[in-house]
Amino acid sequence: MFNSPGSVAPRPLAVASAVTLLQAVTFLGLAIAQALSFASERAAMNWTTILGFLLWALMLGACGGQVVRGRSWARSPIVMAQLIHLGVAWSFVKGDPARWQAVTAWAIAATAVVVLVGLFHPKSINHLAQSEA
């Protein structure tokens, strides 16, 4: 049985997509915050940080929106992003043990794990496989 173009994504895939979109909005917010704290003496660093956050937000947003529509190609960039997020969370834990870093690390890690579990849930895999057939 193949999914029709309008078929509803299973709940684990929908949750993974929603959390990915939340991550995209967070990175958009980080880009805006960086732009608001722009320091002219570090212009090159500011511009590359803003551009990096914007591109990351666009990639997460685009792929998060497509995976819930059954586009299996969007799963790979999301998985790679979550693995990078786990690495960033780990670096926060291993860095200066400030309280905000621990909270940030756990939030990053938790969202990454939720997305990975949702993407690799059997219902999600079946949905994406049937959508591509």
N, C-alpha and C positions, 0 to 999 in steps of 0.2 A: 504494500500500500504506500503510494507516494504522497508527499505533502503537496497540497495545492498552493499556488502563490500566496493566497490569503490565509494559510493555516496559522494557528496560534502557536507561538513558541512555548515549550514546556516551562514550568515555573523555574527550575534551576537555571536555565538559559536566560530567562527574563531577568532573574535576580543578578546574574553575572553581567548582563548588559546594563542594567540600571546602575550597578556599582561602578562599572567602567565609565559610564556617563558622568557619575558623581566625581570620579577621579579627573575626568576631562574638565569639569567645571572648577575643580580645585586648582588645577594647573593654570587655567585661565585666570583665576583669582591671583595666583602667584605672579603671573605675568603682569597683571595690573598693579599689584603691590610693588613689584620691582620698578615699574615705570614711574610710580608715584614717589619712590625713594631714589630716583635717578641722581647720580652724582657725576658732575661733568668731569671731574678729575679721573674718573674710571669709566669713561664713556664706552670704550670698546667692550669691557666686561659687562656693563649694563645692557648694551644692545644685544650681545650674544646670549645673555641670560634671558632677556625678554623674548627674543626670537626662539630660543630653545624651548622655553615653557609654552609659547604659542603653538609651535609645531607639534609638541608632545600632546597638547590639549586637542589639537585638530585631529591627530592620528587616533587618539583614544576615542574621541567623539564619533569620528567617521566609522571606525571599526566596531564600536559598541552599538551604533545604530544599525549597522549591516548584519552583524551576527544574529541579532534577534529576528531579522528578516529571513534567516536561513542561509545566508551567504557564508559558506564554510571557509573561504579564503580569509575572512576577517578574524578567524580564531587564532591563527599563528601570530600576527602582530600583537594581539592582546596577551597571549601566553608569554611572549618575549618581554613585553612591558611588565607583566606581573613578576617575572623572574628578576628583572632589574629592580623593581620596587622592593622585593625581598632582600636583595643585596644592599640597597640603600638603608632599609630598616636595620639590617645586621650591622652596617657601619655606624649607625646612630647608637646602637647598643654598645658597640666596642669603643666608641669615642668617649668624650667627657661625660661622666654619668650625671648630667644635669636632669632634673625632674622633667622638664619639657621635652628633652630628647627621648626619654624613656616612653613618655606618653605618645609622642609622635611616632616612634619606632613601632610601638604596638598597634597604632592606628593604621600605619602603612602596611604592616605585616598582615593584620586582620583582613583588610580589604583585598589584599592580593590573594590570600588563601580562599576567601569567599568566591572571588572571581574564578580562580583555578578549579575549585571544587564544582562550581556551576558549569564551567565549560567542559569538564571531563566527566560529568554525570552521564550515565548511560542514556537517559532520555534526551539529553542535549546532543550527544553523539549521534543517536538514531535520527533525531530531527534534522540535523545538519547533513547527514548522509542521504536521507531521503529527499531533502530539498534540492540537492545537487544532481540527483538521478534523473 
